[in-house]
Amino acid sequence: MSDPAKVRRHAERVRELVASVVRSQIKDPRLGMITITDARITADLRDATVFYTVLGDAVAQADTAAALESAKGLLRSTVGKALGLRHSPTLTFVLDDVQDQVKHIDDLLAAARNADAEVQRLAARAEYAGEAQPYRVEDEVDDETDEAEDAADVTETPRGGEAR
């Protein structure tokens, strides 16, 4: 098993190498406005996944994916030579759809904000279904106790105390 720091360094180097080769050596007309966003490599340094984004519609994305697949051999040999590993890692290209996910999350957040505003609007007009204070407060005295005290005759003693 490889050192995680070494794996991260190799992944970063793979990202830089692929970006450099795509920019300078690949002359495929199908290759669109591409950005290499990330690269990840397995702990055994045998498989690398390269993430990319493409500016354009679905046709541009499909054309760029085809161009990358056709240039995979050149990219793999360049990466293998530059890394100096015993085995060149296989390259897998994955379209990084972060922008689509960001838009989807923004849409969900906007819908949640609208729903919260609607709930607050409805709550502002709401009224209690019963009394304003549906629970007994400790300061209140039970009705039975009030009736029992009213029925009892209270007399005063000469010292100012009460007697029953």
DSSP file (Angstrom, degrees, kcal/mol; ACC not computed):
  #  RESIDUE AA STRUCTURE BP1 BP2  ACC     N-H-->O    O-->H-N    N-H-->O    O-->H-N    TCO  KAPPA ALPHA  PHI   PSI    X-CA   Y-CA   Z-CA
    1    1 A M              0   0    0      0, 0.0     2,-0.1     0, 0.0    43,-0.1   0.000 360.0 360.0 360.0 139.2    0.0    0.0    0.0
    2    2 A S        -     0   0    0     41,-0.5    42,-0.0     1,-0.1    41,-0.0  -0.435 360.0 -93.5 -88.4 160.9    1.3    3.4   -0.9
    3    3 A D     >  -     0   0    0     -2,-0.1     4,-2.2     1,-0.1     3,-0.3  -0.540  30.7-132.5 -69.2 132.2    1.6    6.5    1.2
    4    4 A P  H  > S+     0   0    0      0, 0.0     4,-2.3     0, 0.0     5,-0.2   0.852 107.3  53.8 -59.1 -34.8   -1.5    8.7    1.0
    5    5 A A  H  > S+     0   0    0      2,-0.2     4,-2.3     1,-0.2     5,-0.1   0.896 108.6  49.4 -65.9 -38.7    0.7   11.8    0.5
    6    6 A K  H  > S+     0   0    0     -3,-0.3     4,-2.4     2,-0.2    -1,-0.2   0.894 109.9  51.2 -66.1 -40.1    2.5   10.1   -2.4
    7    7 A V  H  X S+     0   0    0     -4,-2.2     4,-2.4     2,-0.2    -2,-0.2   0.914 110.2  49.3 -63.7 -42.9   -0.8    9.1   -4.0
    8    8 A R  H  X S+     0   0    0     -4,-2.3     4,-2.4     2,-0.2    -2,-0.2   0.909 110.6  50.6 -63.0 -42.0   -2.1   12.7   -3.7
    9    9 A R  H  X S+     0   0    0     -4,-2.3     4,-2.3     1,-0.2    -2,-0.2   0.921 111.6  47.5 -62.1 -43.7    1.1   14.0   -5.3
   10   10 A H  H  X S+     0   0    0     -4,-2.4     4,-2.6     2,-0.2    -1,-0.2   0.895 110.9  51.8 -65.1 -39.3    0.8   11.6   -8.2
   11   11 A A  H  X S+     0   0    0     -4,-2.4     4,-2.2     2,-0.2    -2,-0.2   0.914 110.9  47.6 -63.2 -42.4   -2.9   12.5   -8.7
   12   12 A E  H  X S+     0   0    0     -4,-2.4     4,-2.3     1,-0.2    -1,-0.2   0.901 112.1  49.9 -64.4 -40.4   -2.0   16.2   -8.9
   13   13 A R  H  X S+     0   0    0     -4,-2.3     4,-2.7     2,-0.2    -2,-0.2   0.887 108.6  52.5 -66.3 -38.8    0.8   15.4  -11.3
   14   14 A V  H  X S+     0   0    0     -4,-2.6     4,-2.7     2,-0.2     5,-0.3   0.923 109.1  50.4 -61.5 -43.8   -1.5   13.3  -13.5
   15   15 A R  H  X S+     0   0    0     -4,-2.2     4,-2.2     1,-0.2    -2,-0.2   0.932 112.8  45.8 -59.7 -46.7   -4.0   16.3  -13.6
   16   16 A E  H  X S+     0   0    0     -4,-2.3     4,-2.2     2,-0.2    -2,-0.2   0.905 114.0  48.3 -64.3 -42.4   -1.2   18.7  -14.6
   17   17 A L  H  X S+     0   0    0     -4,-2.7     4,-2.7     2,-0.2     5,-0.2   0.927 112.1  47.5 -65.5 -45.8    0.2   16.4  -17.2
   18   18 A V  H  X S+     0   0    0     -4,-2.7     4,-2.7     1,-0.2     5,-0.2   0.917 112.7  49.7 -63.2 -42.4   -3.1   15.6  -18.8
   19   19 A A  H  X S+     0   0    0     -4,-2.2     4,-2.0    -5,-0.3    -1,-0.2   0.911 112.4  48.2 -62.0 -41.8   -4.1   19.3  -18.9
   20   20 A S  H  X S+     0   0    0     -4,-2.2     4,-2.3     2,-0.2     5,-0.3   0.922 113.7  45.4 -65.3 -44.9   -0.7   20.2  -20.5
   21   21 A V  H  X>S+     0   0    0     -4,-2.7     4,-2.4     2,-0.2     5,-1.6   0.909 112.5  51.1 -67.3 -42.0   -1.0   17.5  -23.2
   22   22 A V  H  <5S+     0   0    0     -4,-2.7    -1,-0.2    -5,-0.2    -2,-0.2   0.903 114.4  45.1 -61.0 -40.3   -4.6   18.3  -24.0
   23   23 A R  H  <5S+     0   0    0     -4,-2.0    -2,-0.2    -5,-0.2    -1,-0.2   0.883 128.9  20.5 -71.5 -38.8   -3.6   22.0  -24.4
   24   24 A S  H  <5S+     0   0    0     -4,-2.3    -3,-0.2    -5,-0.2    -2,-0.2   0.809 127.8  30.7-107.0 -32.8   -0.5   21.5  -26.5
   25   25 A Q  T  <5S+     0   0    0     -4,-2.4     2,-0.6    -5,-0.3    -3,-0.2   0.748  92.5  83.5-107.2 -26.2   -0.3   18.1  -28.2
   26   26 A I      < +     0   0    0     -5,-1.6    -1,-0.0    -4,-0.1    42,-0.0  -0.710  44.6 175.6 -86.9 121.8   -3.8   17.0  -29.0
   27   27 A K        +     0   0    0     -2,-0.6    -1,-0.1     3,-0.0    -5,-0.0   0.018  25.2 142.4-112.4  25.7   -5.0   18.5  -32.3
   28   28 A D    >   -     0   0    0      1,-0.1     3,-1.3    39,-0.1    39,-0.1  -0.524  46.7-146.4 -70.6 127.0   -8.4   16.7  -32.6
   29   29 A P  T 3  S+     0   0    0      0, 0.0    -1,-0.1     0, 0.0    34,-0.0   0.719  96.3  64.8 -68.6 -18.5  -11.1   19.1  -33.9
   30   30 A R  T 3  S+     0   0    0     33,-0.1     2,-0.5    34,-0.1    37,-0.1   0.697  77.0 103.5 -74.4 -17.5  -13.7   17.4  -31.8
   31   31 A L    <   -     0   0    0     -3,-1.3    33,-0.1    36,-0.1    30,-0.1  -0.526  58.0-168.4 -70.9 118.3  -12.0   18.6  -28.6
   32   32 A G        -     0   0    0     -2,-0.5     2,-1.3    28,-0.3    24,-0.1   0.017  45.8 -48.5 -90.9-161.2  -14.0   21.5  -27.3
   33   33 A M  E    S+A   55   0A   0     22,-0.6    22,-2.5     2,-0.0     2,-0.3  -0.626  76.7 179.6 -73.9  96.7  -13.3   24.1  -24.6
   34   34 A I  E     -A   54   0A   0     -2,-1.3     2,-0.4    20,-0.2    20,-0.2  -0.782  23.1-169.2-110.7 145.2  -12.1   21.6  -22.0
   35   35 A T  E     -A   53   0A   0     18,-2.3    18,-2.4    -2,-0.3     2,-0.8  -0.995  19.7-139.9-130.5 126.1  -10.9   22.1  -18.4
   36   36 A I  E     +A   52   0A   0     -2,-0.4    16,-0.3    16,-0.2     3,-0.1  -0.775  26.6 176.2 -84.0 113.1   -9.3   19.3  -16.4
   37   37 A T  E     -     0   0A   0     14,-1.7     2,-0.3    -2,-0.8    15,-0.2   0.828  53.8 -11.5 -92.2 -34.5  -10.7   19.8  -13.0
   38   38 A D  E     -A   51   0A   0     13,-1.4    13,-3.1   -23,-0.1     2,-0.3  -0.988  47.9-154.4-160.9 161.6   -9.4   16.9  -10.9
   39   39 A A  E     -A   50   0A   0     -2,-0.3     2,-0.4    11,-0.2    11,-0.2  -0.990   9.1-169.5-143.6 139.8   -7.6   13.6  -11.0
   40   40 A R  E     -A   49   0A   0      9,-2.8     9,-3.4    -2,-0.3     2,-0.4  -0.984   4.1-165.7-129.6 142.3   -7.7   10.7   -8.6
   41   41 A I  E     -A   48   0A   0     -2,-0.4     7,-0.2     7,-0.2   -30,-0.1  -0.964  24.4-111.0-129.5 144.5   -5.5    7.7   -8.6
   42   42 A T    >   -     0   0    0      5,-2.5     3,-1.7    -2,-0.4   -31,-0.0  -0.223  33.5-106.7 -70.6 164.2   -5.9    4.4   -6.7
   43   43 A A  T 3  S+     0   0    0      1,-0.3   -41,-0.5     2,-0.1    -1,-0.1   0.792 121.6  53.5 -64.0 -28.6   -3.6    3.5   -3.9
   44   44 A D  T 3  S-     0   0    0    -43,-0.1    -1,-0.3     3,-0.1    -2,-0.1   0.428 108.3-127.1 -86.7   3.3   -1.8    0.9   -6.0
   45   45 A L  S <  S+     0   0    0     -3,-1.7    -2,-0.1     2,-0.2    42,-0.1   0.752  79.8 111.4  61.0  29.0   -1.1    3.6   -8.6
   46   46 A R  S    S+     0   0    0      1,-0.2    44,-2.9    43,-0.1     2,-0.4   0.756  70.1  41.3-100.5 -30.6   -2.6    1.5  -11.4
   47   47 A D  E     - b   0  90A   0     42,-0.3    -5,-2.5     2,-0.0     2,-0.4  -0.972  61.6-171.7-126.7 132.2   -5.8    3.3  -12.3
   48   48 A A  E     -Ab  41  91A   0     42,-3.4    44,-2.2    -2,-0.4     2,-0.5  -0.975   9.2-155.8-123.1 137.1   -6.3    7.1  -12.6
   49   49 A T  E     -Ab  40  92A   0     -9,-3.4    -9,-2.8    -2,-0.4     2,-0.5  -0.957   9.9-161.2-111.4 125.1   -9.6    8.9  -13.1
   50   50 A V  E     -Ab  39  93A   0     42,-3.4    44,-2.8    -2,-0.5     2,-0.4  -0.929   4.1-154.6-111.4 124.1   -9.5   12.3  -14.7
   51   51 A F  E     +Ab  38  94A   0    -13,-3.1   -14,-1.7    -2,-0.5   -13,-1.4  -0.801  19.5 172.6 -99.4 138.1  -12.4   14.6  -14.3
   52   52 A Y  E     -Ab  36  95A   0     42,-2.0    44,-3.9    -2,-0.4     2,-0.3  -0.961  21.6-147.5-141.8 157.7  -13.1   17.3  -16.9
   53   53 A T  E     -A   35   0A   0    -18,-2.4   -18,-2.3    -2,-0.3     2,-0.4  -0.924  11.5-153.9-122.7 153.4  -15.7   19.9  -17.8
   54   54 A V  E     -A   34   0A   0     -2,-0.3     2,-0.6   -20,-0.2   -20,-0.2  -0.992  14.8-132.6-130.1 133.0  -16.6   21.1  -21.3
   55   55 A L  E    S+A   33   0A   0    -22,-2.5   -22,-0.6    -2,-0.4     2,-0.3  -0.747  73.4  42.1 -82.3 120.1  -18.0   24.5  -22.2
   56   56 A G  S    S-     0   0    0     -2,-0.6    -2,-0.1   -24,-0.1     2,-0.0  -0.880  89.5 -49.2 139.6-171.6  -21.0   23.9  -24.5
   57   57 A D     >  -     0   0    0     -2,-0.3     4,-1.9     1,-0.0     5,-0.1  -0.046  67.0 -79.0 -88.9-168.3  -24.0   21.7  -25.0
   58   58 A A  H  > S+     0   0    0      1,-0.2     4,-2.4     2,-0.2     5,-0.2   0.825 128.1  56.3 -66.0 -32.2  -24.4   17.9  -25.0
   59   59 A V  H  > S+     0   0    0      2,-0.2     4,-2.5     1,-0.2    -1,-0.2   0.922 107.8  47.8 -66.5 -42.7  -23.0   17.6  -28.5
   60   60 A A  H  > S+     0   0    0      1,-0.2     4,-2.3     2,-0.2   -28,-0.3   0.879 111.9  50.8 -64.5 -37.3  -19.8   19.3  -27.5
   61   61 A Q  H  X S+     0   0    0     -4,-1.9     4,-2.2     2,-0.2    -2,-0.2   0.917 111.3  47.1 -66.2 -42.7  -19.5   17.1  -24.5
   62   62 A A  H  X S+     0   0    0     -4,-2.4     4,-2.1     2,-0.2    -2,-0.2   0.904 112.7  49.5 -66.0 -40.9  -20.0   14.0  -26.5
   63   63 A D  H  X S+     0   0    0     -4,-2.5     4,-2.3     1,-0.2    -2,-0.2   0.910 111.4  48.9 -63.9 -41.8  -17.4   15.1  -29.1
   64   64 A T  H  X S+     0   0    0     -4,-2.3     4,-2.4     2,-0.2    -1,-0.2   0.893 109.3  52.5 -65.7 -39.2  -14.9   16.0  -26.4
   65   65 A A  H  X S+     0   0    0     -4,-2.2     4,-2.1     1,-0.2    -1,-0.2   0.909 110.4  48.2 -62.5 -41.0  -15.4   12.6  -24.7
   66   66 A A  H  X S+     0   0    0     -4,-2.1     4,-2.0     2,-0.2    -2,-0.2   0.902 110.9  50.9 -65.5 -40.6  -14.8   10.8  -28.1
   67   67 A A  H  X S+     0   0    0     -4,-2.3     4,-1.5     1,-0.2    -2,-0.2   0.900 110.6  48.7 -64.3 -40.5  -11.6   12.9  -28.6
   68   68 A L  H  < S+     0   0    0     -4,-2.4     4,-0.3     1,-0.2    -1,-0.2   0.892 109.6  52.3 -66.4 -39.2  -10.3   12.1  -25.2
   69   69 A E  H >< S+     0   0    0     -4,-2.1     3,-0.8     1,-0.2     4,-0.3   0.891 110.2  48.3 -63.4 -38.4  -11.0    8.4  -25.8
   70   70 A S  H 3< S+     0   0    0     -4,-2.0     3,-0.3     1,-0.2     4,-0.2   0.790 114.7  45.6 -73.3 -25.6   -9.0    8.5  -29.0
   71   71 A A  T 3X S+     0   0    0     -4,-1.5     4,-2.4     1,-0.2    -1,-0.2   0.326  81.9 104.1 -96.0   7.3   -6.1   10.3  -27.4
   72   72 A K  H <> S+     0   0    0     -3,-0.8     4,-2.6    -4,-0.3     5,-0.2   0.859  77.1  53.2 -59.4 -38.0   -6.1    8.0  -24.4
   73   73 A G  H  > S+     0   0    0     -3,-0.3     4,-2.4    -4,-0.3    -1,-0.2   0.933 110.6  45.7 -64.2 -46.8   -3.0    6.1  -25.6
   74   74 A L  H  > S+     0   0    0     -4,-0.2     4,-2.2     1,-0.2    -2,-0.2   0.921 114.9  48.2 -61.3 -44.3   -0.9    9.2  -26.0
   75   75 A L  H  X S+     0   0    0     -4,-2.4     4,-2.5     1,-0.2    -2,-0.2   0.907 111.5  49.9 -64.3 -41.9   -2.0   10.6  -22.7
   76   76 A R  H  X S+     0   0    0     -4,-2.6     4,-2.7    -5,-0.2    -2,-0.2   0.912 111.6  47.3 -66.3 -41.9   -1.3    7.3  -20.9
   77   77 A S  H  X S+     0   0    0     -4,-2.4     4,-2.2     2,-0.2    -1,-0.2   0.897 113.0  49.2 -67.4 -37.7    2.2    7.0  -22.3
   78   78 A T  H  X S+     0   0    0     -4,-2.2     4,-2.2    -5,-0.2    -2,-0.2   0.927 113.8  45.6 -65.1 -44.3    3.0   10.7  -21.5
   79   79 A V  H  X S+     0   0    0     -4,-2.5     4,-2.4     1,-0.2     5,-0.2   0.916 112.5  51.5 -64.8 -43.1    1.8   10.2  -17.9
   80   80 A G  H  X>S+     0   0    0     -4,-2.7     4,-1.4     1,-0.2     5,-0.8   0.903 112.2  45.2 -62.3 -42.6    3.7    6.9  -17.5
   81   81 A K  H  <5S+     0   0    0     -4,-2.2    -1,-0.2     1,-0.2    -2,-0.2   0.908 114.6  48.2 -67.1 -41.7    7.0    8.4  -18.7
   82   82 A A  H  <5S+     0   0    0     -4,-2.2    -2,-0.2     1,-0.2    -1,-0.2   0.867 113.1  46.5 -70.0 -36.1    6.6   11.5  -16.6
   83   83 A L  H  <5S-     0   0    0     -4,-2.4    -1,-0.2    -5,-0.2    -2,-0.2   0.773  94.7-143.1 -78.8 -24.9    5.7    9.7  -13.3
   84   84 A G  T  <5 +     0   0    0     -4,-1.4     2,-0.2    -5,-0.2    -3,-0.1   0.824  43.8 152.9  68.8  30.8    8.5    7.1  -13.7
   85   85 A L      < -     0   0    0     -5,-0.8    -1,-0.2     1,-0.1     3,-0.1  -0.531  57.1-120.2 -90.2 160.2    6.4    4.3  -12.4
   86   86 A R  S    S+     0   0    0      1,-0.2     2,-0.5    -2,-0.2    -1,-0.1   0.901 103.9  33.7 -64.5 -41.1    6.8    0.6  -13.2
   87   87 A H  S    S-     0   0    0    -42,-0.1    -1,-0.2     3,-0.0    -2,-0.1  -0.966  85.0-129.4-118.8 129.8    3.3    0.5  -14.6
   88   88 A S        -     0   0    0     -2,-0.5     2,-0.1    -3,-0.1   -11,-0.1  -0.596  34.5-114.4 -72.6 133.8    1.6    3.4  -16.4
   89   89 A P        -     0   0    0      0, 0.0   -42,-0.3     0, 0.0     2,-0.2  -0.425  25.3-116.0 -70.5 142.9   -1.8    4.0  -14.8
   90   90 A T  E     -b   47   0A   0    -44,-2.9   -42,-3.4    -2,-0.1     2,-0.5  -0.555  31.8-133.8 -73.2 144.0   -4.9    3.4  -17.0
   91   91 A L  E     -b   48   0A   0     -2,-0.2     2,-0.4   -44,-0.2   -42,-0.2  -0.867  21.0-174.1-107.7 132.8   -6.8    6.6  -17.6
   92   92 A T  E     -b   49   0A   0    -44,-2.2   -42,-3.4    -2,-0.5     2,-0.5  -0.993  14.6-147.8-122.3 128.5  -10.5    6.9  -17.3
   93   93 A F  E     -b   50   0A   0     -2,-0.4     2,-0.4   -44,-0.2   -42,-0.2  -0.850  15.2-174.9-102.4 129.3  -12.2   10.2  -18.3
   94   94 A V  E     -b   51   0A   0    -44,-2.8   -42,-2.0    -2,-0.5     2,-0.4  -0.984  27.8-122.8-126.2 127.8  -15.3   11.3  -16.4
   95   95 A L  E     -b   52   0A   0     -2,-0.4     2,-0.9   -44,-0.2   -42,-0.2  -0.554  25.4-138.4 -68.3 123.0  -17.4   14.3  -17.3
   96   96 A D        -     0   0    0    -44,-3.9     3,-0.4    -2,-0.4   -42,-0.2  -0.749  21.1-176.0 -87.7 105.2  -17.4   16.5  -14.2
   97   97 A D     >  +     0   0    0     -2,-0.9     4,-2.1     1,-0.2     5,-0.2  -0.153  38.0 129.2 -97.2  40.0  -21.0   17.7  -14.0
   98   98 A V  H  > S+     0   0    0      1,-0.2     4,-2.8     2,-0.2    -1,-0.2   0.887  70.5  55.4 -60.7 -40.3  -20.5   20.0  -10.9
   99   99 A Q  H  > S+     0   0    0     -3,-0.4     4,-2.2     1,-0.2    -1,-0.2   0.895 108.0  48.3 -63.4 -39.3  -22.1   22.9  -12.7
  100  100 A D  H  > S+     0   0    0      2,-0.2     4,-2.3     1,-0.2    -1,-0.2   0.904 112.8  48.4 -65.8 -40.4  -25.3   20.9  -13.3
  101  101 A Q  H  X S+     0   0    0     -4,-2.1     4,-2.6     2,-0.2    -2,-0.2   0.891 110.2  51.9 -66.3 -39.0  -25.3   19.8   -9.7
  102  102 A V  H  X S+     0   0    0     -4,-2.8     4,-2.6     2,-0.2    -2,-0.2   0.917 110.6  48.2 -62.7 -43.3  -24.8   23.4   -8.5
  103  103 A K  H  X S+     0   0    0     -4,-2.2     4,-2.3     2,-0.2    -2,-0.2   0.914 111.8  49.8 -63.6 -42.2  -27.7   24.6  -10.7
  104  104 A H  H  X S+     0   0    0     -4,-2.3     4,-2.2     2,-0.2    -2,-0.2   0.919 112.2  47.1 -62.9 -43.5  -29.9   21.8   -9.4
  105  105 A I  H  X S+     0   0    0     -4,-2.6     4,-2.6     2,-0.2    -2,-0.2   0.898 111.0  52.1 -65.6 -40.4  -29.0   22.6   -5.7
  106  106 A D  H  X S+     0   0    0     -4,-2.6     4,-2.2     2,-0.2    -1,-0.2   0.895 109.5  49.9 -61.8 -39.5  -29.7   26.3   -6.4
  107  107 A D  H  X S+     0   0    0     -4,-2.3     4,-2.2     2,-0.2    -2,-0.2   0.906 111.1  49.1 -64.3 -41.5  -33.1   25.4   -7.8
  108  108 A L  H  X S+     0   0    0     -4,-2.2     4,-2.3     2,-0.2    -2,-0.2   0.906 111.3  49.3 -64.6 -41.5  -33.9   23.3   -4.7
  109  109 A L  H  X S+     0   0    0     -4,-2.6     4,-2.4     2,-0.2    -2,-0.2   0.888 110.3  50.7 -65.5 -38.7  -32.8   26.1   -2.4
  110  110 A A  H  X S+     0   0    0     -4,-2.2     4,-2.3     2,-0.2    -2,-0.2   0.906 110.4  49.4 -65.2 -40.7  -34.9   28.6   -4.2
  111  111 A A  H  X S+     0   0    0     -4,-2.2     4,-2.3     2,-0.2    -2,-0.2   0.898 111.3  49.6 -64.1 -39.9  -37.9   26.3   -4.0
  112  112 A A  H  X S+     0   0    0     -4,-2.3     4,-2.5     2,-0.2    -2,-0.2   0.901 109.9  51.0 -66.0 -40.3  -37.3   25.8   -0.3
  113  113 A R  H  X S+     0   0    0     -4,-2.4     4,-2.3     2,-0.2    -2,-0.2   0.913 111.0  48.4 -61.8 -42.7  -37.1   29.6    0.2
  114  114 A N  H  X S+     0   0    0     -4,-2.3     4,-2.1     2,-0.2    -2,-0.2   0.902 111.7  49.3 -64.7 -40.4  -40.3   30.1   -1.6
  115  115 A A  H  X S+     0   0    0     -4,-2.3     4,-2.3     2,-0.2    -2,-0.2   0.903 111.2  49.7 -65.8 -40.5  -42.0   27.4    0.5
  116  116 A D  H  X S+     0   0    0     -4,-2.5     4,-2.5     2,-0.2    -2,-0.2   0.898 109.9  50.9 -64.0 -40.4  -40.7   29.0    3.7
  117  117 A A  H  X S+     0   0    0     -4,-2.3     4,-2.2     2,-0.2    -1,-0.2   0.890 110.1  50.0 -64.5 -38.3  -42.0   32.4    2.6
  118  118 A E  H  X S+     0   0    0     -4,-2.1     4,-2.4     2,-0.2    -2,-0.2   0.908 110.5  49.6 -66.1 -41.4  -45.4   30.9    1.9
  119  119 A V  H  X S+     0   0    0     -4,-2.3     4,-2.5     1,-0.2    -2,-0.2   0.917 112.0  48.0 -63.7 -42.6  -45.5   29.2    5.3
  120  120 A Q  H  X S+     0   0    0     -4,-2.5     4,-1.8     2,-0.2    -1,-0.2   0.881 110.3  52.2 -65.5 -37.2  -44.5   32.5    7.0
  121  121 A R  H  X S+     0   0    0     -4,-2.2     4,-0.8     1,-0.2    -2,-0.2   0.920 113.0  44.2 -64.6 -42.6  -47.2   34.4    5.1
  122  122 A L  H  X S+     0   0    0     -4,-2.4     4,-0.5     1,-0.2     3,-0.4   0.873 111.7  53.7 -68.7 -36.6  -49.8   31.9    6.1
  123  123 A A  H >< S+     0   0    0     -4,-2.5     3,-0.6     1,-0.2    -1,-0.2   0.813 100.3  61.3 -68.8 -29.5  -48.6   31.9    9.7
  124  124 A A  H 3< S+     0   0    0     -4,-1.8    -1,-0.2     1,-0.2    -2,-0.2   0.828 110.3  40.4 -66.8 -30.6  -48.9   35.7    9.9
  125  125 A R  H 3< S+     0   0    0     -4,-0.8    -1,-0.2    -3,-0.4    -2,-0.2   0.491  93.4 116.2 -93.4  -3.9  -52.6   35.5    9.3
  126  126 A A    <<  -     0   0    0     -3,-0.6     2,-0.3    -4,-0.5    -3,-0.1  -0.285  46.0-161.9 -71.8 150.0  -53.1   32.4   11.5
  127  127 A E        -     0   0    0      1,-0.0     2,-0.1    -2,-0.0    -2,-0.1  -0.882  31.6 -89.6-124.8 159.5  -55.3   32.5   14.6
  128  128 A Y        -     0   0    0     -2,-0.3     4,-0.1     1,-0.1    -1,-0.0  -0.383  24.8-142.3 -66.7 146.3  -55.4   30.2   17.6
  129  129 A A  S    S+     0   0    0      2,-0.1    -1,-0.1    -2,-0.1     2,-0.1   0.798  85.3   6.7 -78.7 -29.8  -57.8   27.3   17.2
  130  130 A G  S    S-     0   0    0      1,-0.4    -2,-0.1     2,-0.0     2,-0.0  -0.095 117.9 -22.6-122.2-138.6  -58.8   27.5   20.9
  131  131 A E        -     0   0    0      1,-0.1    -1,-0.4    -2,-0.1    -2,-0.1  -0.311  60.2-114.6 -72.8 162.5  -58.0   29.9   23.7
  132  132 A A  S    S+     0   0    0      1,-0.3    -1,-0.1    -4,-0.1    -3,-0.1   0.859 114.4  33.4 -66.2 -34.0  -54.9   32.0   23.5
  133  133 A Q        +     0   0    0      1,-0.1    -1,-0.3     4,-0.0     4,-0.1  -0.868  69.8 176.1-122.8  94.7  -53.5   30.2   26.5
  134  134 A P        +     0   0    0      0, 0.0     2,-0.3     0, 0.0    -1,-0.1   0.610  59.3  73.1 -78.1 -10.3  -54.7   26.5   26.4
  135  135 A Y  S    S-     0   0    0      1,-0.0     2,-0.2    -4,-0.0     0, 0.0  -0.745  88.1-105.4-106.5 152.4  -52.7   25.4   29.4
  136  136 A R        -     0   0    0     -2,-0.3     2,-0.3     2,-0.0    -1,-0.0  -0.520  29.9-139.2 -72.2 137.1  -53.3   26.1   33.1
  137  137 A V    >   -     0   0    0     -2,-0.2     3,-1.5     1,-0.1    -1,-0.0  -0.769  16.9-123.3 -96.3 145.8  -51.0   28.6   34.6
  138  138 A E  T 3  S+     0   0    0     -2,-0.3    -1,-0.1     1,-0.3    -2,-0.0   0.773 107.1  63.8 -62.4 -27.9  -49.7   27.8   38.2
  139  139 A D  T 3  S+     0   0    0      2,-0.1    -1,-0.3    -3,-0.0     2,-0.1   0.735  85.4  90.6 -70.5 -21.6  -51.0   31.1   39.6
  140  140 A E  S <  S-     0   0    0     -3,-1.5     2,-0.4     1,-0.0    -4,-0.0  -0.458  72.5-138.9 -74.7 149.0  -54.6   30.1   38.8
  141  141 A V        -     0   0    0     -2,-0.1    -2,-0.1     1,-0.1    -4,-0.0  -0.861  25.2-101.3-109.2 143.4  -56.5   28.3   41.5
  142  142 A D     >  -     0   0    0     -2,-0.4     4,-1.7     1,-0.1     5,-0.1  -0.220  25.8-122.8 -59.8 151.6  -58.8   25.3   40.8
  143  143 A D  H  > S+     0   0    0      1,-0.2     4,-2.1     2,-0.2     5,-0.2   0.863 111.0  56.8 -63.7 -36.5  -62.5   26.0   40.8
  144  144 A E  H  > S+     0   0    0      1,-0.2     4,-2.1     2,-0.2    -1,-0.2   0.898 105.4  50.1 -64.2 -40.3  -63.1   23.4   43.5
  145  145 A T  H  > S+     0   0    0      2,-0.2     4,-2.1     1,-0.2    -1,-0.2   0.898 109.2  52.3 -65.2 -40.2  -60.7   25.1   45.9
  146  146 A D  H  X S+     0   0    0     -4,-1.7     4,-2.1     1,-0.2    -2,-0.2   0.918 110.5  47.4 -61.2 -44.4  -62.4   28.5   45.3
  147  147 A E  H  X S+     0   0    0     -4,-2.1     4,-1.8     1,-0.2    -1,-0.2   0.886 110.7  51.9 -66.4 -38.0  -65.9   27.0   46.1
  148  148 A A  H  X S+     0   0    0     -4,-2.1     4,-1.2     1,-0.2    -1,-0.2   0.880 110.8  47.6 -67.4 -37.6  -64.5   25.3   49.3
  149  149 A E  H  < S+     0   0    0     -4,-2.1    -1,-0.2     2,-0.2    -2,-0.2   0.872 110.3  52.1 -71.2 -35.9  -63.0   28.6   50.5
  150  150 A D  H  < S+     0   0    0     -4,-2.1    -1,-0.2     1,-0.2    -2,-0.2   0.876 110.0  49.5 -65.6 -36.0  -66.2   30.5   49.8
  151  151 A A  H  < S+     0   0    0     -4,-1.8    -1,-0.2    -5,-0.2    -2,-0.2   0.783  95.0  87.7 -75.2 -26.4  -68.2   28.0   51.7
  152  152 A A  S  < S-     0   0    0     -4,-1.2     2,-0.6    -5,-0.1    12,-0.0  -0.493  77.2-130.9 -77.5 142.4  -65.9   28.1   54.8
  153  153 A D        -     0   0    0     11,-0.2     2,-0.5    -2,-0.2    -2,-0.1  -0.832  21.3-160.9 -95.1 122.2  -66.6   30.7   57.4
  154  154 A V        -     0   0    0     -2,-0.6     2,-0.3    -5,-0.1    10,-0.2  -0.901   9.1-175.6-108.4 127.4  -63.5   32.6   58.4
  155  155 A T  E     -C  163   0B   0      8,-2.0     8,-2.7    -2,-0.5     2,-0.3  -0.883  21.0-124.1-119.3 153.9  -63.5   34.5   61.7
  156  156 A E  E     -C  162   0B   0     -2,-0.3     6,-0.2     6,-0.2     5,-0.0  -0.718  16.2-143.2 -96.6 146.2  -60.8   36.7   63.1
  157  157 A T    >   -     0   0    0      4,-2.9     3,-1.8    -2,-0.3     6,-0.0  -0.632  32.6-103.5 -98.0 164.3  -59.1   36.2   66.4
  158  158 A P  T 3  S+     0   0    0      0, 0.0    -1,-0.1     0, 0.0    -2,-0.0   0.786 118.8  59.2 -61.8 -26.5  -58.1   39.2   68.7
  159  159 A R  T 3  S-     0   0    0      1,-0.1     3,-0.1     2,-0.0    -3,-0.0   0.512 122.2-101.3 -80.0  -2.2  -54.4   38.8   67.7
  160  160 A G  S <  S+     0   0    0     -3,-1.8     2,-0.1     1,-0.3    -1,-0.1   0.434  84.7 121.6  96.9   1.5  -55.1   39.3   64.0
  161  161 A G        -     0   0    0      1,-0.0    -4,-2.9    -5,-0.0    -1,-0.3  -0.403  61.0-115.0 -89.3 171.9  -55.0   35.7   63.0
  162  162 A E  E     -C  156   0B   0     -6,-0.2     2,-0.3    -2,-0.1    -6,-0.2  -0.813  25.9-168.9-108.3 148.0  -57.7   33.7   61.4
  163  163 A A  E      C  155   0B   0     -8,-2.7    -8,-2.0    -2,-0.3     0, 0.0  -0.948 360.0 360.0-132.5 155.5  -59.6   30.8   63.0
  164  164 A R              0   0    0     -2,-0.3   -11,-0.2   -10,-0.2    -1,-0.1   0.393 360.0 360.0-110.4 360.0  -61.9   28.3   61.5
